[in-house]
Amino acid sequence: MKFSLSWLKDHLDTDADIHAVADAMTMAGLEVEDIHDPAKLLKPFTVAKVISAAQHPNADRLQVLQVDTVDGRKEIVCGAPNARAGLTTIYAPIGAYVPGLDVTLVEKPVRGVVSNGMMCSASELQLSDESDGILELSDDLAVGTPAAIVFGAEPVIDFEVTPNRPDWLGVHGIARDLAATGLGVFKDKAIEPVKGTFPSPISVKVDGEACPYFSGRVIRGVKNGPSPKWLQDKLVSIGLKPISALVDITNYLSFDRARPLHVYDLAKLSGTVIEAGLSPDGAEVLALDGKTYKLTADMCAISDASGVIGVGGIMGGDSTGVSDDTTDIFLECAWFDPIRTAQTGRDTKITSDALYRFARGVDPESVVPGLELATRLILDLCGGEASDIVVEGAPPARRADVSFDPAYVGQLTGLDVPHDQIAAILTALGFGVTNGQNSSGPWTVSAPSFRRDVDGKADLVEEVARIYGFNKIPSTPLPTVAPKNGGVLTPQQSRARTARRALAAFGYSEAVTWSFMRQDWAKAFGGGDDTLVLANPIASELNCMRPSVLPNLLEAAGRNASKGFAGAQLFEIGPVYFGDEPNDQKTVIAAIKAPAKTRHWSAVGEDALFALKSDLMRLLEEINVPVASLQLVQGSNAAHWHPGRSARLQLGPKQVLAEFGELHPSVLKALDLEGAYIGFEIRLDLLPQSKAKSGKSKGALSISNLMPLTRDFAFVAEDTLAAGDLVRAIKSADKALISDAQVFDIYTRAGVAEGHKSVAVEVTLTPQDKTLTDADIEAVSQKIIAAAGKAGATLRS
C-alpha cells in the first residue's frame, strides 16, 4: 500500500513531514517498508531556457545550444529533434546523476565540442516512458526553478498491510489511526447523498451466498476523457497509470477509501437486470486484462441477459468496459464474501486491487456511501445526471458489543492509562463507548463496521496499547527462580541432546521435516488412521500426522539424489503420532543412509547393514542404554522393513526399543526411490532410564600391565541361534579374565549338519595379577565351552 504526503493531508490536518508520519505509523503498528522521495533524485535538475540552437560542426544530428541556466549561460550539445531556440526545458549540470541513464555527467567533448551539461527528457528523469525528445515546459517558468516543484514530486510511503486491517488499504483509514496518535486532526467529512432525478432502468439481483449486498445506479450524459491533473498526480505518485476519468475515479476511491467500485457502459449491457451470484459451471469471461478465464460453480459471477460479464469482487469483463465514447454508465458498488473471493483469486490466478481488498474484507456498510461518493466525483468531473439508487440484500451484522473494564488495560499490559484517555483513544478509532447506568462498572464498547477483526476485550487492550505507545510499557524483570537440582533438562531431553551430537559425530546430517505427510504414506508406515487426518492441511500432500520420521527422511534423501547428491546420511529427532487419540505423541530418533549410487547391480551389502547396526549400538551406548541387556531379534513387526534384512532391539516381546535394517522395496517404490535404503528408528520414551548414581565414588582405574592373549573357538549351533547371544554367553563365563569376544567366521557347508552352522569366535584373555599358566588357560576354556553349551552350542570337533 502506497500513499503520498499530500494525499494523506486530504484527510489529516497536520504539519508533520514524511519522516514524522512514518515514525508515527511504526509506533501505531503499521509496518513502513520504504520512503521514496523523488525530490532527492530531482534535486540537481532545474528549469532552463534555450537561447539559440546551431548545427554541430562535426555531426549532422547534433546541435550546439546556448542555454540560460541557474549556473549562467552554458554551451550544451544536444541530439533531441525538438531542441530549438526559445524552448523551456530541464537542465542537468556537470556532476548530476541522471537516474534514467544511470550515469553521472562529466565534462567531455562531444565530436570536438565540450558539452557543459545536458537537456533532459521525461524518461531520463524517470517521470514517464517518453523519450522522443527533451521536455517542453511552460514559458512562464523562471530559469532555476527546481524540477521537483515543476513536476510536483513529493515523498511516498510504502507500507505492509496486515490481513486483519483492511481499513488500512485506504488513506482515509490511515489518517484516522494517525489522528488517534495525536499527529493531527482527522478530517472525517460527511458524504452528501446525490438525489436521483429518474428511476434506474437497470435493477439488481443477488445471491446472498456469493454477494450479500449490491447497489448501483445509472448516470447518463457523462463525458469520459482524461481525468484532471490533481487526480492523475495522485495515481501517478503511487505507481498507477491514469486511463480515463471514469476508471481513474474508481481506482482513486479504492486507494482513498478502501472501497472498490466498477463502471459498466450502459449501452453494452444486455437486458435490464444485473445479477451477482454463483457462476454457471464452466462459464468463460474475457476480463479487462485481456485474458479469458473459466469459472466454476463455486465462484461469484456478475451476469446480464447475455451471460457472465465479470468476476465478482475481482475484475470486470471486457465486453461492458467503458471507453472514451461512453456516455451512459451503470455504477456498481457491492460487498462480496471475502473467503469466496480469495479462493476464486487463487483458482483463477487473477491479481487485482479489488481482489486484494475484498479478500481481506471491505467495510460492508460503505456500499451505499461509497456509491454516493463516486457519483459526486463523476458528476463533478464528467457531468451527467444520476438515477435513483437500486439496492439488493443487506450488509452482514456487526460484531457483538464487548463488555470492557478499562482496568483490564493495566492488567494485561502494565500500562497506567487514565480511563478518560482510554475512552478518547477508542472513540478516535471509531469505536462506540458507553458507560451504562453504573459509571464505575464495565463499559459497553461497539466496534465500527470497518473493524471486523475486533472480537473481545483483549483486542480493545491492543488498540489502546498501540496508540498510547508500546514503548511506554514498563520494563519489569521476571522474578528470579532458583534453578532445579540436576539441571533444567529432563532425562529424555538430555538423551536427545546427546544423541544429536553423537549422530553428527558419526557423519549424519540433521534434518528438520514436517510433522505431516500424505495419508497413503502414513498407512504404509503403520499409521494413517482417520483420527490423525487434518481437517485443514497446509497442503494436500501434508494431510496426515506422521506415524514415523523415516518417510520424510527418505523423501529428503531422494530429493538430494535427484539433484546429484546421492549417498545422504540424515537423522531427525522429533515427534510421531499414532493410536486412537490424536494427542498420542511420542518422540523418536530416526536415521537413514541412502545408497551412494541410485542405480547399481548389487543391493545393500552386509557390511553396510552391520555398519548401520554399529552406529545404532554406539548411539545407544552414548545415551546410557544398557546394551548388554537388549535382545536382538531377526525381522520386524512393521511392514515397511525388509523381512529378511531387518531386526529389532527389545527388552521383551512387548517392549521394542528400536528397529533397523533395509526398507522394504515396495515402500521405496511408493516413494519413487531407486536403490536400497537402510535406517533405524528408536523410541526415545521406551528406553530404560539409566540408574541413579550412588554416593560412592568411582573406583580407581585398573589397567593390567600383562600381555593379553587370544584363543579361537569353533562352536556348532542351530541356524536359529543368534551369534550375538553366543558371544554374550561366552563373555559371561569369566568376567575377570575375558576382556573381549568377537565372531570372525560363520561356516555352513561340508562337515556341518544341515540346519546348523559353525561359529568361530576369538576370545581375548587379559591377566590381572600374574601370567596365565596352561592350567589357568585350560580352566577358562572349559568355562567358555560350558557357557556356550548352555546357550545351545557345542565345541566343534
C-alpha positions in Angstrom: 0.0 0.0 0.0 1.4 3.4 -1.0 0.3 7.0 -0.5 1.8 10.4 -0.8 2.1 13.0 1.9 -0.3 15.5 0.2 -2.9 12.7 -0.2 -2.7 11.9 3.5 -3.2 15.6 4.2 -6.5 15.5 2.3 -7.8 13.5 5.4 -5.4 14.7 8.2 -4.7 18.2 9.2 -1.0 18.1 10.2 2.3 19.9 9.8 4.3 16.6 10.1 6.8 15.8 7.5 7.1 12.4 5.8 9.6 11.1 8.4 7.4 12.1 11.3 4.4 10.4 9.6 6.5 7.2 9.1 7.6 7.2 12.8 4.0 7.6 14.0 2.9 4.8 11.7 5.6 2.5 13.0 4.7 3.2 16.7 1.0 2.6 15.8 1.7 -0.8 14.4 1.9 0.0 10.7 5.0 -1.6 9.2 6.7 1.0 7.0 8.8 -0.6 4.3 10.1 2.3 2.4 10.0 6.1 2.0 10.5 7.0 -1.7 11.4 10.7 -2.1 11.7 11.6 -5.9 12.6 15.1 -4.9 16.0 13.9 -3.9 16.7 12.4 -7.3 15.4 15.6 -9.0 17.4 18.0 -6.7 20.2 18.7 -9.3 17.7 19.5 -12.1 16.3 22.9 -12.8 14.4 24.9 -15.4 16.5 26.4 -18.3 15.7 28.3 -21.5 17.3 27.7 -24.9 18.6 31.0 -26.3 19.9 29.7 -29.6 20.5 26.5 -31.5 23.2 26.0 -34.2 24.2 22.9 -36.2 27.1 20.9 -34.7 30.1 21.4 -36.9 31.0 17.7 -36.9 27.7 15.9 -36.6 24.5 16.1 -38.7 22.1 15.0 -35.9 23.6 17.2 -33.1 23.0 20.8 -32.3 25.1 23.2 -30.1 22.7 25.1 -27.8 23.3 28.3 -25.9 21.2 27.9 -22.7 20.4 30.2 -19.8 20.6 28.1 -16.6 20.8 28.5 -12.9 24.6 28.4 -13.3 24.6 31.1 -16.0 24.8 30.7 -19.8 26.1 27.3 -20.9 27.0 25.7 -24.2 25.4 22.3 -24.4 25.5 19.7 -27.1 22.0 18.1 -27.7 20.7 15.5 -30.1 17.0 15.8 -29.4 14.9 16.5 -32.5 12.8 19.1 -30.7 15.7 21.2 -29.4 15.2 24.8 -30.6 15.6 28.4 -29.6 13.0 29.7 -27.1 12.3 26.2 -25.6 11.8 26.0 -21.9 13.1 22.6 -20.6 15.1 20.9 -17.8 18.8 21.3 -17.4 21.2 18.8 -15.7 24.6 20.3 -14.6 28.0 18.5 -14.7 28.2 16.1 -11.8 24.5 15.4 -11.7 23.3 11.8 -11.6 20.8 11.0 -14.3 18.5 8.2 -12.9 17.1 7.2 -16.3 20.5 6.7 -17.8 22.2 5.5 -14.6 25.2 7.8 -15.3 26.9 10.8 -13.7 27.6 13.6 -16.1 31.2 14.6 -16.6 32.7 17.4 -18.7 33.9 15.9 -22.0 33.9 16.9 -25.7 31.2 15.5 -28.0 32.6 15.3 -31.5 35.0 18.1 -30.6 32.7 20.4 -28.8 32.6 20.3 -25.0 29.0 19.9 -23.6 28.6 21.7 -20.2 25.6 19.9 -19.1 22.5 18.1 -20.5 19.0 18.8 -21.6 16.7 16.1 -20.2 13.7 14.0 -21.5 11.0 12.6 -19.3 12.4 9.1 -19.4 15.8 10.3 -18.3 14.2 11.8 -15.2 12.1 8.6 -14.7 8.9 10.8 -15.0 7.4 8.7 -17.8 8.4 6.4 -20.7 8.5 9.3 -23.2 12.0 9.6 -24.8 11.3 11.0 -28.2 12.7 14.4 -27.2 13.6 16.7 -24.3 10.9 18.1 -22.1 8.8 21.0 -23.3 7.6 23.2 -20.4 5.5 26.3 -20.0 7.3 29.5 -20.9 6.1 31.1 -17.7 8.5 29.1 -15.6 11.5 31.0 -14.4 15.1 29.9 -15.0 16.4 28.0 -12.0 13.0 26.7 -10.8 13.7 23.3 -9.2 12.3 20.4 -11.2 10.8 18.9 -8.1 8.5 21.9 -7.9 7.7 21.8 -11.6 6.6 18.2 -11.5 5.1 18.3 -8.0 7.3 15.5 -6.9 6.6 14.5 -3.3 7.6 11.7 -1.0 5.6 8.5 -0.9 5.3 5.9 1.9 5.1 2.2 1.1 4.0 0.0 4.0 2.8 -3.5 4.6 -0.9 -4.1 5.5 -1.6 -7.0 7.8 -4.5 -9.2 6.8 -6.6 -8.2 9.8 -6.6 -4.5 8.9 -8.4 -3.9 5.5 -9.3 -0.4 6.6 -5.6 0.5 6.2 -5.9 -0.2 2.5 -7.4 3.3 2.2 -5.7 6.6 3.0 -8.8 7.7 4.9 -8.3 4.8 7.4 -4.6 5.5 7.8 -5.4 9.1 8.6 -7.9 8.0 11.3 -5.3 6.0 13.2 -2.6 8.7 12.9 -5.1 11.3 14.2 -5.7 9.0 17.2 -1.9 9.0 17.9 -2.1 12.8 18.1 -0.3 13.5 14.8 -3.1 15.8 13.6 -6.8 16.3 13.3 -8.9 13.8 11.3 -11.0 15.3 8.5 -14.0 12.9 8.5 -16.2 14.8 6.1 -19.8 13.6 5.8 -20.7 12.1 2.4 -23.6 14.1 1.0 -26.1 11.9 -0.9 -26.9 12.7 -4.5 -30.6 12.8 -5.2 -31.7 10.8 -8.2 -33.7 12.5 -10.9 -35.1 9.5 -12.6 -35.8 5.8 -11.8 -32.9 3.4 -12.7 -33.6 1.4 -15.8 -31.3 -1.3 -14.5 -32.3 -3.4 -11.5 -30.0 -5.7 -9.5 -30.4 -9.2 -8.1 -28.1 -11.0 -5.7 -27.4 -14.5 -4.4 -26.7 -13.9 -0.7 -24.2 -16.7 -0.5 -21.8 -15.2 -3.1 -22.8 -11.5 -2.9 -24.8 -10.5 0.2 -25.1 -6.8 -0.6 -25.3 -5.0 -4.0 -26.1 -1.4 -5.0 -25.9 0.6 -8.2 -27.3 3.5 -10.2 -27.4 4.7 -13.8 -25.6 8.0 -14.7 -26.4 9.3 -18.2 -24.9 12.1 -20.2 -21.3 11.7 -18.9 -18.3 12.9 -20.9 -15.4 10.5 -20.4 -11.9 11.7 -21.1 -8.6 12.4 -19.3 -9.0 13.0 -15.6 -7.9 16.3 -14.1 -4.3 16.9 -13.1 -4.9 16.6 -9.4 -6.3 13.1 -9.8 -3.7 12.0 -12.3 -0.9 13.2 -10.0 -2.3 11.2 -7.1 -2.5 8.0 -9.1 0.9 8.5 -10.7 2.5 9.1 -7.2 1.6 5.6 -6.2 2.6 3.9 -9.4 -0.8 3.8 -11.2 -1.3 4.8 -14.8 -4.2 7.2 -15.5 -6.6 5.7 -18.0 -9.7 7.9 -18.2 -11.8 9.9 -15.8 -14.3 7.1 -15.1 -11.7 4.5 -14.5 -9.4 6.9 -12.5 -12.3 7.7 -10.2 -12.8 4.1 -9.2 -9.1 3.5 -8.8 -8.8 6.6 -6.7 -11.6 5.5 -4.3 -10.1 2.1 -4.0 -6.9 3.6 -2.5 -8.6 6.6 -0.9 -11.5 4.8 0.9 -10.6 1.1 0.5 -13.8 1.0 -1.5 -13.6 -0.8 -4.9 -16.3 0.0 -7.4 -16.9 -0.8 -11.1 -18.3 1.1 -14.0 -20.3 -0.5 -16.9 -21.0 1.0 -20.3 -24.8 1.1 -20.2 -25.0 0.7 -24.0 -23.1 -2.6 -23.8 -25.3 -4.2 -21.2 -28.0 -6.8 -22.3 -31.4 -6.7 -20.6 -32.5 -4.7 -17.6 -31.1 -6.8 -14.7 -27.6 -7.3 -13.4 -27.2 -10.4 -11.2 -24.4 -11.2 -8.7 -24.5 -14.9 -7.8 -22.8 -18.2 -8.3 -21.4 -18.8 -11.8 -22.6 -21.5 -14.2 -20.0 -24.2 -14.1 -17.6 -23.8 -17.0 -18.7 -20.3 -17.9 -16.0 -18.2 -19.6 -15.4 -14.5 -19.4 -12.9 -12.2 -21.3 -11.7 -9.9 -18.5 -10.4 -6.3 -18.7 -6.8 -7.6 -18.5 -7.3 -9.3 -22.0 -7.3 -12.8 -20.6 -10.1 -15.4 -20.8 -11.0 -17.1 -17.5 -13.1 -20.3 -17.0 -15.3 -20.1 -13.8 -16.6 -22.9 -11.6 -19.9 -23.2 -9.9 -18.5 -22.0 -6.5 -17.3 -18.7 -7.9 -19.2 -15.4 -7.9 -20.0 -14.0 -11.3 -21.7 -10.8 -12.5 -24.2 -11.5 -15.3 -26.7 -9.8 -17.5 -29.0 -11.3 -20.1 -26.0 -12.2 -22.4 -24.3 -14.2 -19.7 -21.3 -13.7 -17.4 -19.8 -10.2 -17.8 -17.4 -10.1 -14.8 -15.8 -12.0 -11.9 -17.4 -10.7 -8.7 -15.1 -8.7 -6.5 -12.1 -9.3 -8.7 -12.3 -7.9 -12.3 -14.9 -6.7 -14.8 -15.4 -8.1 -18.3 -14.1 -6.6 -21.5 -17.5 -6.7 -23.1 -19.0 -4.0 -20.9 -15.9 -1.9 -20.3 -16.1 1.9 -20.7 -14.3 3.9 -23.4 -13.8 7.5 -24.4 -17.1 7.1 -26.4 -19.1 6.1 -23.3 -22.0 8.5 -22.5 -24.2 6.4 -20.2 -22.9 4.2 -17.4 -24.1 1.8 -14.6 -22.1 2.4 -11.5 -21.7 -0.7 -9.2 -20.8 -0.8 -5.5 -21.1 -4.1 -3.7 -19.8 -6.3 -0.9 -18.5 -9.8 -1.8 -17.8 -12.7 0.5 -14.1 -12.5 1.4 -13.4 -16.2 1.6 -15.1 -17.0 -1.7 -13.3 -14.0 -3.3 -9.9 -15.1 -2.0 -10.4 -18.7 -3.2 -11.5 -17.5 -6.6 -8.4 -15.4 -6.9 -6.2 -18.4 -6.1 -8.0 -20.7 -8.5 -8.1 -18.2 -11.4 -4.6 -16.7 -10.6 -6.1 -13.2 -11.2 -4.5 -10.4 -9.3 -6.2 -7.0 -8.9 -6.5 -4.2 -6.4 -10.2 -5.1 -5.9 -9.4 -8.7 -5.1 -6.7 -7.6 -2.6 -9.3 -5.6 -0.7 -12.4 -7.8 -1.0 -10.4 -10.9 0.1 -9.4 -9.0 3.3 -12.9 -7.6 4.0 -14.1 -4.3 2.7 -16.3 -2.3 5.1 -19.8 -3.8 4.3 -21.6 -0.6 5.4 -19.7 1.5 2.9 -21.7 0.2 -0.1 -24.2 3.0 -0.4 -21.9 5.7 1.0 -19.2 4.6 -1.5 -21.7 4.8 -4.3 -22.8 8.3 -3.3 -19.1 9.5 -3.1 -18.3 8.0 -6.5 -21.5 9.6 -8.0 -20.5 13.0 -6.8 -17.0 12.7 -8.3 -18.4 11.5 -11.6 -20.9 14.4 -11.8 -18.2 16.9 -10.9 -15.6 15.6 -13.3 -17.6 14.1 -16.1 -21.0 15.8 -15.8 -24.3 13.9 -16.3 -27.4 13.1 -14.5 -27.8 10.3 -11.8 -30.8 8.0 -11.3 -32.2 6.7 -8.1 -30.1 4.1 -6.3 -31.1 0.4 -6.6 -30.1 -1.8 -3.6 -30.5 -5.5 -3.1 -29.5 -7.5 0.0 -28.2 -6.2 3.3 -24.8 -5.9 5.0 -23.7 -8.7 7.4 -24.3 -7.9 11.1 -21.6 -6.2 13.1 -19.6 -7.9 15.8 -21.3 -8.2 19.1 -20.7 -5.4 21.7 -17.9 -6.1 24.1 -18.2 -5.7 27.9 -15.0 -3.9 28.8 -13.4 -3.0 32.1 -10.8 -0.2 31.4 -8.7 -1.6 34.3 -8.0 -4.6 32.1 -5.6 -2.4 30.1 -3.3 -2.2 33.1 -3.8 -5.9 34.0 -2.8 -7.1 30.5 0.0 -4.6 29.6 1.2 -2.9 32.8 0.3 0.5 31.3 -1.2 3.1 33.6 -3.6 4.8 31.2 -6.3 7.1 32.6 -9.8 5.9 31.9 -10.8 9.1 30.1 -7.8 8.7 27.8 -8.7 5.0 27.1 -12.2 6.2 26.1 -10.7 9.0 23.9 -8.4 6.6 22.1 -11.3 4.1 21.4 -13.6 6.9 20.2 -10.9 8.4 17.9 -10.5 4.9 16.3 -14.2 4.8 15.5 -15.4 2.6 18.5 -18.6 3.5 20.4 -18.0 3.7 24.1 -21.0 3.6 26.6 -20.5 3.6 30.4 -24.0 2.2 31.1 -26.0 3.1 34.2 -23.2 2.5 36.6 -20.2 4.6 35.6 -17.9 2.6 37.8 -18.8 -0.6 36.1 -17.7 -2.1 32.8 -18.1 -0.2 29.6 -20.0 -1.4 26.6 -17.8 -1.0 23.5 -19.2 -1.4 20.0 -16.8 -2.0 17.1 -17.3 0.0 13.9 -18.3 -1.8 10.7 -14.8 -1.5 9.2 -13.2 -3.2 12.2 -14.4 -6.8 12.0 -11.2 -8.0 13.4 -12.1 -6.9 17.0 -13.7 -9.8 18.8 -13.1 -9.3 22.5 -11.6 -7.2 25.3 -8.0 -8.3 24.6 -8.4 -6.8 21.1 -9.5 -3.5 22.7 -6.5 -3.5 25.0 -4.2 -4.0 22.0 -5.9 -0.9 20.3 -5.3 1.2 23.4 -1.7 0.0 23.9 -0.6 0.6 20.3 -2.0 4.1 20.2 -0.8 5.0 23.7 2.6 3.6 22.8 4.1 0.1 23.1 7.3 1.9 24.0 5.7 3.1 27.3 5.1 -0.5 28.5 7.2 -0.7 31.7 10.2 -3.0 31.7 9.7 -5.2 34.7 12.0 -8.2 35.1 10.5 -11.6 35.9 11.1 -12.9 39.4 14.2 -14.9 39.9 13.5 -18.7 40.0 16.0 -20.9 41.7 17.5 -23.5 39.3 16.4 -27.1 39.7 18.7 -29.6 41.2 20.3 -31.7 38.4 19.7 -29.1 35.7 16.7 -28.0 33.7 16.6 -30.7 31.1 14.5 -33.9 31.6 16.4 -37.2 31.1 14.7 -37.6 27.7 15.8 -34.1 26.7 19.3 -34.8 27.8 19.4 -38.0 25.8 18.1 -36.2 22.8 20.8 -33.6 23.0 23.5 -36.3 23.5 22.1 -38.3 20.6 22.1 -35.2 18.3 25.8 -34.6 18.9 26.7 -38.3 18.6 24.9 -38.8 15.3 26.6 -35.7 13.9 29.9 -37.1 15.0 29.1 -40.4 13.2 28.7 -38.4 9.9 25.0 -37.9 9.8 23.4 -34.6 8.9 20.4 -33.4 10.9 17.1 -32.7 9.1 14.0 -30.9 10.3 10.9 -32.0 8.4 7.2 -31.6 8.6 5.2 -33.5 11.3 2.7 -34.3 8.4 2.8 -36.5 5.4 0.5 -38.0 2.8 -2.1 -40.4 4.2 -1.1 -43.2 1.9 2.5 -42.9 3.0 1.3 -42.9 6.7 -0.6 -46.1 6.1 2.5 -47.8 4.5 4.3 -47.0 7.8 1.7 -48.3 10.2 -0.4 -45.2 10.6 -2.8 -43.1 8.6 -5.9 -43.5 10.9 -8.7 -41.1 10.1 -8.4 -39.6 13.6 -5.0 -38.3 12.5 -6.1 -36.7 9.2 -6.0 -32.9 9.3 -9.2 -31.0 8.7 -7.4 -28.0 7.2 -3.9 -29.2 5.9 -1.4 -26.6 4.7 -1.0 -28.7 1.5 -2.9 -31.6 0.0 0.2 -33.8 0.3 0.6 -33.0 4.0 -2.8 -34.1 5.3 -2.0 -36.7 7.9 0.1 -36.7 11.1 3.2 -38.9 10.6 3.5 -42.3 12.4 7.2 -42.4 11.5 10.0 -40.0 10.7 11.5 -42.3 8.1 9.3 -41.4 5.1 10.2 -37.7 5.5 13.9 -38.5 5.7 13.6 -40.9 2.7 11.9 -38.2 0.7 14.6 -35.6 1.6 17.3 -38.1 0.6 15.5 -38.8 -2.7 15.4 -35.0 -3.5 19.1 -34.8 -2.8 19.8 -37.8 -5.1 17.7 -36.3 -7.9 19.9 -33.2 -7.8 23.1 -35.2 -8.0 23.8 -35.5 -4.3 23.5 -39.3 -3.7 24.5 -41.1 -0.5 22.9 -38.8 2.0 23.1 -39.8 5.7 20.3 -38.0 7.6 18.8 -38.1 11.0 16.0 -36.3 12.9 14.8 -36.3 16.5 11.1 -35.4 16.5 7.5 -36.4 17.3 5.4 -39.2 15.7 1.7 -39.7 16.2 -0.3 -42.9 16.4 -3.0 -44.7 18.4 -6.7 -43.8 18.8 -6.1 -40.4 20.2 -4.7 -37.5 18.1 -2.6 -36.3 21.1 -0.8 -39.7 21.4 2.5 -38.2 20.6 5.9 -39.8 21.1 9.5 -38.8 20.4 11.8 -40.9 18.2 15.3 -40.8 16.9 15.4 -41.8 13.3 18.3 -42.0 10.7 18.7 -43.3 7.2 21.6 -44.0 4.8 20.9 -43.6 1.1 22.8 -45.6 -1.5 25.9 -43.9 -2.8 24.6 -44.6 -6.4 21.0 -44.6 -7.3 21.5 -47.4 -9.9 23.8 -50.4 -9.3 23.7 -54.1 -10.0 24.2 -55.0 -6.3 21.9 -54.4 -3.4 22.9 -53.2 0.1 25.8 -55.4 1.3 26.0 -57.0 4.7 28.9 -54.6 5.5 26.6 -51.6 5.2 23.9 -53.2 7.4 26.5 -54.1 10.0 27.9 -50.6 9.8 24.4 -49.3 10.4 24.0 -51.7 13.4 27.3 -50.4 14.7 26.1 -46.8 14.6 22.9 -47.8 16.4 24.6 -49.7 19.1 27.2 -46.9 19.6 24.4 -44.4 19.8 22.6 -46.4 22.5 25.8 -46.7 24.5 26.3 -42.9 24.2 22.8 -42.2 25.7 23.4 -44.7 28.5 21.2 -47.6 27.4 22.3 -50.9 28.9 23.1 -52.5 25.5 24.1 -55.9 27.1 20.5 -56.3 28.4 18.9 -55.9 25.0 17.6 -58.8 22.9 18.4 -58.8 19.2 15.5 -60.4 17.2 15.6 -61.0 13.5 12.8 -59.4 11.4 10.4 -56.7 12.4 6.8 -56.3 13.4 6.4 -53.4 10.8 5.6 -54.0 7.2 7.8 -51.2 5.9 11.0 -53.1 6.8 12.5 -55.8 4.6 11.6 -59.1 6.3 15.0 -60.8 5.6 17.2 -57.8 6.2 15.9 -56.1 9.3 15.9 -56.7 13.1 14.7 -55.2 16.3 16.1 -54.5 19.7 13.8 -55.2 22.6 13.6 -55.8 26.3 10.8 -58.2 25.7 8.2 -59.0 23.0 6.0 -56.1 24.1 8.8 -53.5 24.6 10.5 -53.0 21.2 13.0 -50.1 21.7 14.4 -49.9 18.2 14.1 -51.3 14.7 16.7 -51.2 12.0 17.7 -52.6 8.6 16.7 -52.2 5.0 13.5 -50.6 3.9 11.0 -52.7 2.0 11.3 -52.4 -1.8 7.5 -51.8 -2.1 7.7 -48.8 0.2 10.7 -47.3 -1.7 8.7 -47.8 -4.9 5.8 -45.9 -3.5 8.1 -43.0 -2.5 9.6 -43.1 -6.1 13.1 -44.0 -4.8 15.7 -46.2 -6.5 18.2 -48.4 -4.8 18.3 -49.8 -1.3 17.9 -47.5 1.7 18.7 -48.5 5.2 17.9 -46.9 8.5 16.8 -47.2 12.1 14.2 -45.7 14.4 14.4 -45.6 18.2 11.5 -45.0 20.6 13.1 -42.5 23.0 10.3 -42.8 25.5 10.7 -46.6 25.9 14.4 -46.6 26.6 15.1 -47.7 30.2 16.3 -44.9 32.4 20.0 -45.1 33.5 20.4 -45.9 37.1 20.8 -43.1 39.5 24.4 -42.6 40.6 25.1 -43.7 44.2 27.0 -41.6 46.7 30.0 -43.9 46.4 32.9 -42.5 44.4 34.1 -44.4 41.3 36.8 -46.9 41.9 40.4 -46.3 40.6 41.2 -47.2 37.0 42.7 -50.6 36.8 44.9 -51.3 33.8 46.8 -54.6 33.5 50.5 -54.4 32.6 50.5 -58.0 31.4 50.3 -59.1 27.8 46.8 -60.2 26.7 46.4 -63.4 24.7 43.7 -64.8 22.4 42.2 -68.2 21.9 40.0 -69.3 19.0 36.9 -71.5 19.5 34.6 -73.0 16.8 31.1 -73.9 18.0 28.4 -75.8 16.2 24.9 -74.5 16.8 21.5 -74.4 15.1 20.9 -71.7 12.5 18.3 -70.1 14.8 20.9 -69.3 17.4 22.0 -65.6 17.1 25.7 -65.1 17.1 25.3 -62.2 19.4 23.6 -64.4 22.0 26.5 -66.8 21.8 29.1 -64.0 22.2 27.2 -62.7 25.2 27.2 -66.1 26.9 31.0 -66.5 26.3 31.8 -63.1 27.8 29.8 -64.0 30.9 31.9 -67.2 31.5 34.7 -65.3 33.4 34.2 -61.5 33.5 37.5 -61.0 35.3 39.7 -62.6 32.6 37.6 -62.4 29.4 38.0 -58.8 28.1 36.5 -59.3 24.6 35.0 -61.9 22.3 34.3 -61.4 18.6 32.9 -63.6 15.8 35.3 -63.8 12.9 33.8 -66.7 10.8 30.5 -68.5 10.1 30.6 -71.7 8.1 27.7 -73.7 6.8 29.0 -76.1 4.2 30.5 -79.5 4.1 31.2 -81.0 7.5 28.4 -79.2 9.3 24.9 -80.8 9.6 22.0 -79.3 7.7 20.2 -76.7 9.7 23.4 -75.9 11.7 26.3 -73.5 11.4 29.8 -73.3 12.7 30.6 -70.1 14.5 34.3 -69.2 15.1 34.9 -66.8 18.0 38.1 -65.1 19.0 38.3 -64.7 22.8 40.7 -62.2 24.4 42.1 -63.0 27.9 43.7 -60.2 29.9 45.6 -61.4 33.0 45.3 -59.1 36.0 47.9 -60.0 38.6 50.0 -62.8 37.1 50.9 -64.5 33.9 48.5 -67.2 33.0 49.7 -70.8 33.1 48.4 -73.6 30.8 46.3 -74.8 33.6 44.7 -71.4 34.0 44.0 -71.1 30.3 42.5 -74.6 30.2 40.2 -73.8 33.2 39.0 -70.7 31.4 38.5 -72.6 28.2 36.3 -75.1 30.0 34.2 -72.3 31.4 33.8 -70.9 27.9 32.7 -74.3 26.5 30.3 -74.8 29.3 28.7 -71.3 28.9 28.4 -71.9 25.1 26.7 -75.2 25.9 24.1 -73.5 28.0 23.4 -71.2 25.0 22.9 -74.2 22.7 26.3 -74.5 21.1 28.9 -77.3 21.3 32.6 -77.3 20.6 33.2 -78.3 17.0 35.4 -81.4 16.8 
